[in-house]
């Protein structure tokens, strides 16, 4: 029995990997083709996931962009401390 460290279940790890894969794939597609020229279907296909997984992790294409924006803001605010 491990004390002090919570082990994640395989399903949780798989979900995190799926979310990360969708996020990175979408950002790459946005960079390559432009945000307005990318569809959810393209993101799903390129990330080898499903629409169900996409909408489970992200409410919309816009929410992926906002996720990256929040990361950017958090990173830059850490620099000012």
N, C-alpha and C positions, 0 to 999 in steps of 0.2 A: 504494500500500500504506500503510495507516494503522498507525502505531506508537503503542503506549501505550493504545489504546482498542480494546476488543473489540466488534465489531459483532454484535448479536444477529440471528439468522436470522428470517425472517418467521414461520416455524412457532413459534419460541420466543415471539415477540411476540404472536402470535395466542393461544397457550396462556396467557400472562400476562393478556391481556385477558379471556379466557374465565373464568379463575379469579377475577379481580377482579369481573367481572359477576355471577358466581354468588354470591360473598361479599356484595357490596352488596345484591343482590336478596334474599338470604336474611335479612340483618339488617333490611332494611326490612319484610319480611313478619313477622319475629319481633316487631318493634316495633308493627306495625299489628294483628296478630291474636293475638299471644302465641305463645311457642315451641311449646307443646304442641298448638296448633291449626294448625300448618303442617306439610305433608308434603314429602318430597323431590320427589314428583311436581309439587307446586305450585311449588317453587323452580325446578325444571328448566323448567317451562312458562313461568313469568314471566321467566326469564333467557334464554329462547330458546336453551337448550343441550340437552344430552342427558344421560341417566342415566350413560352411559359417561364423559362429561366430568365430571359431578358426582363420581362415585366415583374418577376418576383424580386429581382435585385434593383431594378431601375424603373421608375414610373414612366419614363419617356426618354427620348433621345436628348432632350434638353437637360434632364437630370444628370446625365453623364457629364455634360459640359459644366454644370454647376458643381459637380463633385470635384472636377479638376480645378475649378476656380477656387473652391474652398481650400483645397490642398495648397494652392499657390499662395493664398492669403495667409494661411497658417505658417507656411514656410517663411514668408517674408516678415511676418510679425515676430517669429523666433529670432531673426537677425537683429531686430531692434532692441532686444532685451539686454 
